[in-house]
């Protein structure tokens, strides 16, 4: 089960297909950590949006990666095909963590209007639209990288979530979702005020975030991963200098409460890196998460270190290579912490 900061498991969707997230993850000592183990089995015209013009596609290319053009520089991760593959893999990991589900909040079974801000490739919004045909689903992002062929009840707009929201009163949402927004938001209090104002009474918000730090229950001092410890410190430093912090997952519950939300829950899941767990479902998640984290090294490092901290590309590449090697170490037995934080706007 997931641990929950309110002292019980979350009140959302059933978790019958989810892995058994024990307080301590048992290590599989029968294998050497390799992958050969058999257990790996326009009605929204009020929306502030950029028209899809050549300027939106005038991407910035840097150090072999591609970055967004609209509001250039507001987001420091790439948007090229390699990054899109990483985001889709991350979506798969989140779904495996929740036993195939898309969210934890106990929303109405027939939602009418749903917003997914920072939608990325749009995969969460598309899956939600397929699962809930009653809903009109809107996805927004700085990059127009979403597919052209989508469910008829799903639309995408190029938009900056930190700009003022201009929805009309009759366009309020039943459910608002965001995921992996650490490093993207400069003022979380302002964001939650906008979310609150644009939800229907009784509507839900859910933020799915992962902690910036990665730990190890078997090696609390992280003696096997000094390069990753160095990189994490640099990313956090760069995020603070850039004005958009990455280490924000643990703060989201209180941010929601401060904004006026009630029934706020923070369901926390341990997600392993690698195939070291004994539990076969955790082993499968760990296999994907390790590959995802290896892909993430370049995404999170290049612009932050070279643009913000003025590292040379050569220095950056050396550190990235060391971190990737540490992620591949089967004895490191690393794990991430995923937070699913959700709350309700009071009905009154």
N, C-alpha and C positions, 0 to 999 in steps of 0.2 A: 504494500500500500504506500501511497505518498504520505509523507508527514505534512502536517498542516499547522500553521502558526497560531490557529485558534484552538488547537488541542484535539482536533478530530479530523478524520478524513473529510475531503470536500463533499459538498452537498449536490454536485452536478451529476454528470452522466455516470452510468454504471461502468465499472472497471473490470468486468469479468474476463476480458481478453488482455488486460494490461499485465506486465510483468509483476512479480512479487517484490516490491521495493522494500526490503528489510532495512532495519536500522543500520545493520552492518552487512555489506555484501560479501557472501562467502566466495572465497577464491577457489577456482578450479585447479587443483594440484595434479590432475591426471594428465594434463597436456602442457606443452611448453609455451603456450600462448599463441601458437600459429593458428591459421584459419582452416586447417584441414579437419577440425573436429566435426563429428557428425551432428552435433547439436545446432550447427548453423543452418539450419535448414533454408434624350434630352428633356425628359420630364424633370430632369434635375438641372435646369438651366440656371438656377441661382448659384450653382457651384462655382467657386473661384477656380478656374482651370485655364491652362495655357492651350491655345489651339495648336494642333500638331503641325507645325511648320518646320521649315528647314532649320530654324534656330534651335528648336527642341532637339533635333537630331545632330546638331553641330557639336558632337561629343569632343571631349578633351582626351587626348592620348598621351600617356606618360609611363615610362618604364615598362613598356610592353602591355599595358592594361588600358582599358577604356573607362571613362568617367562621365557622369551626367553633364548635360549642357544647361538645362533649365535651372536657374538659381545656382549657377556654377560655383562650386566650392563649399556649399552648405552641407555636403555629405561626402565623406572621405573614402568610402568603399567603392570599388568598381561596379560597372553594370554590364560588362561584356558577357559573351556566351559561357565562359568558364565560371563567372560569378553566378550566372543564372542556374547553371547545373548545381553549384554549391547550395544555392537557396532552395532548389527543389529537393535536394538530398536532405537538407535540414528539415524541410516540411515533413518528409517521410519519417525522420527520426522523432519529431514531435508527435506524429500520429501513432507510431509504435509505442511511444511512452504512454500515451493515453489509450492504448488498446484499440486503436483504429478510429478514435473519436477526434473531432476538430477543436473541442473546447471543453471547459469544465462548468461554466455558468449554467444554472438551471433555467434557461430561457423558455419563453412560451413555445410550444410545439409548432405553432404556425406564425412565425415572425413575418412581418410585412416589409419592413425596411431595415437594411443592415449595411454598416459601413466598415470597410477594412482599410485603415490608413497605413501608409508605408507598405503597400501590398506587394512590392517586389515583382516577381513574375506573375502574380495574380493567382497562384495555385490554390491558396486557401480560399479565396473568394469564389473561384470556379467550383471547387469541391463543395463549398457551402451552398452555392446556387443549385447544384445538382441534387444535394440532399434535401433542400428545402425549396421546392418549386413555388411555394406561396410567397417567397421573399423576393423583393427587388434589392439586389446586392450591388453596392458601389465600391470599387477599389480605387484608391488614389496613391500616386507615387510621383517622385521627381523625374523618373525615367519612364518613357513609353515603351517598355520592354515586354508587355503582356501580349498574349497571342491574339490573333484576329478572330479565330473561330472559338466562340465562347457560348455558354448557355444563353438563351434569349432573355433571361432575367438577371444577367450580369453585365455591368458596364464599367469601363475604366476611364479615368481622367488623369491628366498630368496636373499635379497640384502640390502645394507646399503645406503640410499639415500645421506648420507654425504660423502661417498667415491667418488672418481673421476668417472664421467660417461664416459663410453668407447664405446658409440654408434658411428658407422660410419656416414659419412656425408649423405649417402643415406638412413639412418635410422631416419632422423629427424621426429618430430611429428607435427601433426596438432593441437593437444590439449593436454595439460598437466594439471592434476588435483591433488590437495592434500586437505585433510580435517582433522581438529583436530590435527594439528602438533605442537601445543603449548606444550612445555616441551620435544620435540623430536629433536630440531635443535639448534646447538650451534652457527652457523654462517649463518644467513639468507641472508646476502649479497652474500656469496659464493653460496648458494643454488639457488638464483635467477640468478646469472651469468650462472650456469649450465643449468637452465631451458631455459634461453635466447639462449644459444649456441645450444641447442638441439631442438629448435622449427624451423619449416619452416618459411620463411618470410610470414607475415600475419597470423601466427598461434597464438593461444590464450592460456593463462594460467589462471587458477582459483583456488584461495585458499578459502576454507570455514572454518571459524574460529569462535569461541565463546569467549566472553570476560571472563576473570578470575573472575571478580566481578559479583555478582548478586545483583540487586537492588530492590526497591519497591517504586512506585510512591505515595502510601498511607502512607509509613513509611520511608521517606528518611534517617532518622538516624539509621535505621535497629535495632530499640530497641527490636524487638521481636526475633531477631536471633543473639544473642551475640556469641554463640558457632560457628556458621558458619562464622561470622566475624573473630573470632580467627583462625579458620582453614584456611580460605582464605589467611590470612596474613602469616601463617606458610607454606602453599604450595608455595606461591610466594617467600618467603625467601629460602625455600629448593631448588626451581628451580634455583634461582640465585646462590646458593652455588654449586649446581650440574653443573652449566654452561649451562643450557637450560631453559630459562624463559618460564613461562606460560602466562603472561599478554602481549601478542604480537598482538592480533587481530587488534587493532586500528592503528598499525604501518605498516600493510601490503601494503596499498595503496602507501605510500611514498617509501617503499622498492622496489616496482615494478617500480615506476617512476625513481628512482635512477639507476635501472638496465637497463633502456633504453626502457621500455615498454611505449606504447602510448594508448590513449583511455581507461585510467584506471578508473574503477568505484569501489566504495565501497557501496554496497547496504546493509543497516542495518535493521534487523527485530527484533521486540520485541517478545520474546517467553515466555509466562507465565508458571509459576510453580504452578500447581493446577487448579481446576475447577472454580476459582473465576470470570473469565471474563464473560460478558453477551453474547458476540458473540459466537454462537454455534461451529464454527470451531476453534476459539481460545480456547474454553473450552475443545474440544477434544484434541488439541495439548497439552494443559496444563496438562491434565490427564496423557498423556504419558510422558511428560517432567518431571513431579514430580516423577514418578516411575523411570525414567532414572537417575535423580539426586540422588535419594536414593541409587540406585545401584552404582553410581559413587563415593560415599563417600569412600567406601573401596578401590576401584580401585586406586583413586588418593592419598589416605592417607597412606596406610600401608608402602610401601617401602620408600616414601619420609620422613615420620616422623621417622621410625625406622632405616633405613639405613643412611639417610643424616643428620637428626637432632638428632639422638641417643636417641629417646624416647623409653620407654619400651612398649611392646605390650599391657600391662594393661592400661597404660596412654592413649595410642592411642585408644583403644577400648572404653574407657569412653567418650572421645571427639567425636568419631564417633557416638555413641548412641545419644548424645545430638543434634548433627547436624541433624540426621535423624528425630528426634522428631520435630525439628523446621521446616523441610521441610513438615511435615505432618500437620502443623498448618494451618487451612484454613483462619485464619485472617492475616497471614503474607503477603499474596498477592505479592509473589515474581515474578520477571521476569529476563530472561537472554537476552543478546544482541548477535544475530548471524550476522556475517559479511560475505558477499559474495563479494570477491574482485577479479576482473578480468581485464586483460589487453592484448594488442595485440603487437606482435613483428612487427616493421615497415616492410612494404612490400618491400621497397627498399633494 
